[in-house]
Amino acid sequence: MRVDLHIHTTASDGTWTPAELVEQALAVGLGALAVTDHDSVANVAEAAALARDAGLRFLPAAEICSTKEDLSFHILGYGIDITNKRLLELMEHNENLLDQKDVDSIRLLERDGWPVSSSEFAHYDYDRRRGGWRALAYLVDKGLCSGVNDFFQRIFTPEHDLGFPEFPPISQVVDAIHGAGGVAICAHAASGFHGPGLERVMDLLHVEPLDGFECYHSGHSKEGTERLLRHCRKHNLLISGGSDCHGAFVPGRNLGEPYVDTEMLRLDGLL
């Protein structure tokens, strides 16, 4: 069965509603999916009901931010109880950090002479169906940024004193996922997101209580995927995979790509 277990909707930075996601999943021939919004399960219940009505298997999930040694790591929680109080509080904490980072980013750019206004931004709102987040949409609307890739390459950089907030440690995130009945999978470890490269990432993560890795991802090379698969098989860890599709928001991330099916995964009965 073809699956995609890493998908974002309008509950975080994607452009699709749950209904639009299910429609697209059927169009590309998926048999199962997971909605993995950043630090949010706001669209999970609706997406689950629509997916099951359409004959699709559905895995309740979220992608939760964490920090280790000044690096950001995204932990996928699969099979979670989306009503678990501790997990919801952790995700709300992370959402608040990200909201404050938007405010701080505009303030720092204003300090450095960019034609932006903190007071204007305080009253700024945007249509979540555009994808992304509030500061990015504001900068695009001001004509100062062309999109998500431009934002991270030219604006959200150390030169502007900008970077991700310090999120809870990986062990705390994993513990909260386990407490909600789920399994904790490190997302896109072989992508360029983390910065220092896969071998350094693996060195950092070997002591963490992760249940597995997202071996298949749109940002992984063939070599990176194979390296993660060897690691998971050697250490008897879970294996997941998905596109990290954000609808139309992130160019080059298409639903169902890379191809993943249930025979390629190890999720111990979650699907």
Disulfide bonds with the S-S distance in Angstrom:
none
